[in-house]
Amino acid sequence: MTAPPRLAWLAWIAVCLIWGTTYLGIRIALETIPPAAMAALRWTAGGAIVSVIVWARGGRLPGRAAWPGLALLGLLLIGFGNGFVVYAEQYVPSGLTAVVIATSPFWMVTTEALLPSGERFARRSIVGLLVGFCGIVLLVWPDLRSTGAGHFALGLVALQLACAGWAAGSAYSKRHRPSEDVLGATAVQMLFGGLMMAIVATVLGEWPTLAFTARTAGALTYLTVVGSVGAFVAYVYALRHLPVSTVSLYAYINPVIAVVLGALVLGEPFTIRVVAAAALVLLGLAIVRSSGRGSRPRPAGHVAASPTSGAPGRALLKRVTS
């Protein structure tokens, strides 16, 4: 077996670093840009860029027959998966958000177990869920008892809705694998997701309050070009040349990067309790993944992927690695 090219490892490192920084980018962009409007701008622009890439490669976007399924994935993975993360980061520190989002595989395992054709719980999965839950309790309990806990609690609920949307989108994608080009399907998902967030921003009356500074405009540009498009291309390339089990390790690295950056750049808490809680969550994630079902990576982002990054669901893994 030939060794993977060095560029594949560099692509994987890029995924780990970039998707770990998107939480910080969202937090900074929210300083002047309303949440739904920010997500709408990011995903619409990202979808347009990926569409150009597809056309430049001589490809075509999926036909109208595929739009309903891709629109549903855009709703679940971007509207719910990323939209609720953006909402939550108004009240929840970026590093803590990344740690909570690391529990997405727990939701995926639970969703699979509840579906008629899904895989049943393994004993090791239950142990992993309990360990991860203990980590989350340790992480958020002091903040729930402090002043302003109402908004903080709303943020935590939003993060759970994001994980649930991501899990539902992944389950749907697994059972309805598109036959179209991966990049083309991703472009349409991004465009539908951006359109849905634009509708939400309009209903909430966010557009009149839209404002930019050099700092927030830079964060939005980074999220769009680097976080959504660049990292996804790197992710696809890494999946072509590296084992899926290796690529999926980014899920353990992203929260660590997010916590450290949040502490260094925004002065977010970085205490022994935060470190211990994050370690418990990641340990629970490792146990769930080692049970067989949990070893499969989350869909590509973080644009994913964690939910901050968005992009196609788990079907991508089958398409890219085949």
C-alpha positions in Angstrom: 0.0 0.0 0.0 1.4 3.4 -1.0 1.8 6.0 1.7 -0.6 8.9 1.6 0.8 12.0 -0.1 2.1 14.7 2.2 -0.5 17.1 0.9 -3.2 14.9 2.3 -1.8 15.2 5.8 -1.5 19.0 5.3 -5.1 19.0 4.2 -6.2 17.1 7.3 -4.2 19.5 9.6 -5.9 22.4 7.8 -9.3 20.9 8.6 -8.4 20.5 12.3 -7.1 24.0 12.6 -9.7 25.8 10.4 -12.8 24.1 11.8 -11.5 24.7 15.3 -11.3 28.4 14.6 -14.8 28.9 13.2 -16.3 29.1 16.7 -14.2 32.1 17.4 -15.0 33.6 14.0 -18.7 33.3 14.6 -18.3 35.0 18.0 -16.4 37.9 16.5 -18.8 38.3 13.5 -21.7 38.6 16.0 -20.3 41.7 17.5 -22.1 43.8 14.8 -23.8 41.3 12.5 -27.2 39.8 13.5 -27.1 36.0 13.8 -29.5 34.9 11.0 -28.2 37.6 8.6 -24.7 36.6 9.3 -25.5 32.9 8.5 -27.5 33.9 5.4 -24.5 36.0 4.0 -22.0 33.3 4.8 -23.8 30.4 3.2 -25.2 32.2 0.2 -21.7 33.5 -0.6 -20.2 30.1 0.1 -22.7 28.3 -2.1 -22.0 30.8 -4.9 -18.2 30.2 -4.6 -18.5 26.5 -4.7 -20.9 26.7 -7.7 -18.2 28.7 -9.6 -15.7 26.0 -8.7 -18.0 23.3 -10.0 -18.5 25.1 -13.3 -14.8 25.9 -13.6 -14.1 22.1 -13.3 -16.6 21.4 -16.1 -19.2 20.0 -13.8 -22.9 20.8 -13.4 -25.2 21.6 -10.4 -27.9 19.0 -9.6 -31.1 19.2 -11.5 -34.4 20.3 -10.1 -35.4 16.7 -9.3 -32.7 16.7 -6.6 -33.6 20.0 -5.1 -36.2 18.9 -2.5 -33.8 16.5 -0.9 -30.9 19.0 -0.9 -33.3 21.7 0.4 -34.2 19.4 3.3 -30.5 18.8 4.0 -29.8 22.5 3.8 -32.6 23.1 6.4 -31.3 20.4 8.8 -27.5 20.8 8.4 -27.3 24.5 7.9 -30.6 26.0 9.1 -30.7 23.9 12.3 -27.1 22.6 12.6 -25.4 25.9 12.0 -28.2 28.4 12.6 -28.7 27.4 16.2 -25.0 27.4 16.8 -24.8 31.0 15.6 -27.8 32.0 17.8 -26.2 30.2 20.9 -22.9 32.0 20.5 -24.6 35.2 21.5 -24.8 33.9 25.0 -22.4 30.9 25.3 -18.6 31.3 25.1 -17.1 30.0 21.8 -14.9 27.4 23.5 -17.8 26.0 25.5 -19.9 25.9 22.4 -17.3 23.8 20.7 -17.2 21.3 23.6 -21.0 21.0 23.6 -21.2 20.5 19.8 -18.6 17.7 20.2 -21.5 15.7 21.6 -23.1 15.6 18.1 -22.2 11.9 17.7 -24.2 11.1 20.8 -27.2 12.5 19.0 -26.4 10.5 15.9 -26.2 7.3 17.8 -29.5 8.0 19.6 -31.2 8.9 16.3 -30.0 5.7 14.7 -31.3 3.7 17.6 -34.8 5.3 17.4 -35.2 4.7 13.6 -36.9 1.5 12.5 -34.0 0.6 10.3 -31.4 2.1 12.6 -28.7 0.3 14.6 -29.5 -0.5 18.2 -27.6 0.8 21.2 -24.4 -1.0 22.2 -23.5 -1.2 25.9 -20.3 0.7 25.2 -22.4 3.5 23.5 -24.5 3.9 26.6 -21.4 4.2 28.8 -20.0 6.8 26.4 -23.3 8.8 26.5 -23.3 8.8 30.3 -19.6 9.9 30.5 -20.2 12.7 28.0 -23.3 13.8 29.8 -21.4 14.0 33.1 -18.8 16.2 31.3 -21.5 18.6 30.0 -23.1 18.9 33.5 -19.7 19.7 35.0 -19.1 22.2 32.3 -22.3 24.2 32.4 -23.7 23.7 36.0 -21.9 26.8 37.6 -23.0 29.0 34.7 -26.6 27.9 35.0 -26.6 29.0 38.6 -25.1 32.4 38.0 -26.6 35.8 37.0 -27.9 35.8 33.4 -28.4 32.1 33.4 -31.7 32.5 31.4 -29.9 33.5 28.2 -27.2 31.0 28.9 -29.8 28.3 29.2 -31.4 29.3 26.0 -28.1 29.1 24.3 -27.6 25.5 25.6 -31.1 24.6 24.3 -30.2 26.0 20.9 -27.0 24.0 20.8 -28.9 20.8 21.5 -31.3 21.7 18.7 -28.3 22.2 16.5 -27.0 18.7 17.4 -30.4 17.2 16.8 -30.7 18.9 13.4 -27.3 17.7 12.5 -28.1 14.1 13.5 -31.4 14.1 11.6 -29.7 15.5 8.5 -27.0 12.9 8.7 -29.6 10.1 9.1 -31.5 11.4 6.1 -28.4 11.8 4.0 -27.2 8.3 4.9 -30.5 6.8 3.5 -30.8 9.1 0.5 -27.3 9.3 -1.0 -27.3 11.7 -3.9 -25.8 10.5 -7.2 -24.7 14.0 -8.1 -21.2 15.4 -7.9 -20.3 16.0 -4.2 -19.2 19.7 -4.8 -22.3 20.4 -6.9 -24.6 18.9 -4.2 -22.8 20.9 -1.5 -23.2 24.1 -3.5 -27.0 23.7 -3.7 -27.3 22.7 0.0 -25.4 25.9 0.9 -27.6 28.0 -1.3 -30.8 26.6 0.1 -29.4 26.9 3.6 -28.4 30.5 3.0 -31.8 31.3 1.5 -33.6 29.8 4.5 -31.5 31.9 6.9 -32.2 35.0 4.8 -35.9 34.4 5.3 -35.4 34.0 9.0 -33.4 37.2 9.1 -36.2 39.0 7.2 -38.9 37.7 9.5 -36.9 38.8 12.6 -36.2 42.2 11.1 -32.4 41.8 11.2 -31.4 43.5 8.0 -31.9 47.2 9.1 -29.5 46.5 12.0 -26.8 44.9 9.8 -23.5 46.7 10.4 -19.9 45.9 9.6 -16.5 46.8 11.2 -13.2 45.8 9.8 -13.1 43.1 12.5 -16.5 41.6 11.9 -16.2 41.9 8.1 -12.9 40.1 8.3 -14.5 37.4 10.5 -17.4 36.9 8.0 -15.0 36.7 5.1 -12.9 34.1 6.9 -15.9 32.0 7.8 -17.1 32.1 4.2 -13.9 31.6 2.2 -11.7 29.6 4.6 -14.2 28.0 7.0 -16.9 27.0 4.6 -15.1 26.6 1.2 -11.4 26.1 1.9 -11.8 23.6 4.7 -14.4 21.6 2.9 -12.2 21.2 -0.1 -9.3 20.2 2.2 -11.7 17.7 3.9 -12.7 16.1 0.6 -9.0 15.8 -0.4 -8.0 14.3 2.9 -10.8 11.7 2.7 -9.6 10.7 -0.8 -6.1 9.8 0.5 -6.4 9.0 4.2 -8.4 6.5 6.2 -11.8 7.7 7.3 -10.9 6.8 10.9 -7.9 9.1 10.7 -9.7 12.0 9.2 -12.5 11.7 11.8 -10.0 12.5 14.6 -10.5 16.2 13.8 -13.6 16.0 16.0 -11.3 15.6 19.0 -9.0 18.5 18.0 -11.6 21.2 17.1 -12.9 21.7 20.7 -9.4 22.0 22.1 -8.5 24.7 19.6 -11.7 26.5 20.1 -11.3 26.6 23.9 -7.7 27.8 23.7 -8.5 30.5 21.2 -11.5 31.7 23.1 -9.4 32.1 26.2 -6.5 33.8 24.4 -8.4 36.1 22.1 -11.7 36.8 23.9 -10.7 36.1 27.5 -13.1 33.3 27.9 -12.8 31.0 31.0 -10.0 28.4 30.9 -10.1 26.7 34.3 -9.3 23.3 35.6 -13.1 22.6 35.6 -13.4 23.5 31.9 -10.4 21.3 31.1 -11.8 18.4 33.1 -15.2 18.7 31.6 -13.9 18.9 28.1 -11.8 15.8 28.8 -14.9 13.9 30.0 -16.9 14.9 26.9 -14.0 13.8 24.5 -13.6 10.6 26.5 -17.3 9.9 26.1 -17.0 10.6 22.4 -14.1 8.2 22.1 -16.1 5.5 23.8 -19.1 6.0 21.5 -16.9 6.0 18.4 -15.1 2.8 19.5 -18.4 0.9 19.7 -18.6 0.6 15.9 -21.3 3.1 15.0 -19.6 6.0 16.7 -16.4 5.4 14.8 -17.9 7.0 11.8 -17.0 10.7 11.5 -19.4 13.5 11.6 -20.4 14.9 8.2 -18.2 17.5 6.7 -18.8 20.7 8.1 -18.2 22.2 10.6 -19.1 23.6 6.8 -19.2 21.7 9.9 -18.6 19.8 11.2 -19.3 20.1 13.1 -22.5 22.2 12.9 -20.5 25.3 12.6 -19.1 24.3 9.3 -22.2 22.8 7.6 -21.9 21.0 4.2 -23.2 17.6 3.0 -24.2 14.8 5.3 -22.7 11.4 5.9 -23.4 10.3 2.3 -20.3 12.4 1.5 -18.1 9.7 3.1 -19.5 7.0 0.8 -19.2 9.2 -2.3 -15.7 10.6 -1.7 -14.1 7.4 -0.6 -15.5 5.2 -3.3 
